[in-house]
Amino acid sequence: MYNHVLYLAYWFVNFLVFYLVSRIIPSDIVLGNWKFTAIEAAIYSSFWLTVLVWTAWDFIYSRGVKFDGGVVTLIYFWIVNTLGVWLIARFAHILGFGITGWIWAVILGAVANLSQRAAWLLVTKKELGRT
């Protein structure tokens, strides 16, 4: 159950990051296209970012790397999130999420990373019985 709740929490915070940032900076981060509304584009794009993060997490974990929650972990997932945002933005015509430049991928990657970290702390704290 722990993994399912954490996955949904990551998806939700990624959705919030995409949607809120696109509302704050609409000239540089665009949601929506001819097929999807802004909310639909945020849902689909955040889903794919969550899938990419989860896949990278499982890949590195299967190699025997243990995440301690320190700086190395934050940097690793910042890079994963940045590459994920950039990759999703490359498919703007399909997913409805676009950015004006790579710097926004770096910024959104950092914001998503910190949001995911907060979700991870919240979910693991609750699931482990610590309040």
Secondary structure, 3 states (H helix, E strand, C coil): CHHHHHHHHHHHHHHHHHHHHHHHCCCCEEECCCCCCHHHHHHHHHHHHHHHHHHHHHHHHHCCCCCCCCHHHHHHHHHHHHHHHHHHHHCHHHHCEEECCHHHHHHHHHHHHHHHHHHHHHHHHHHCCCC
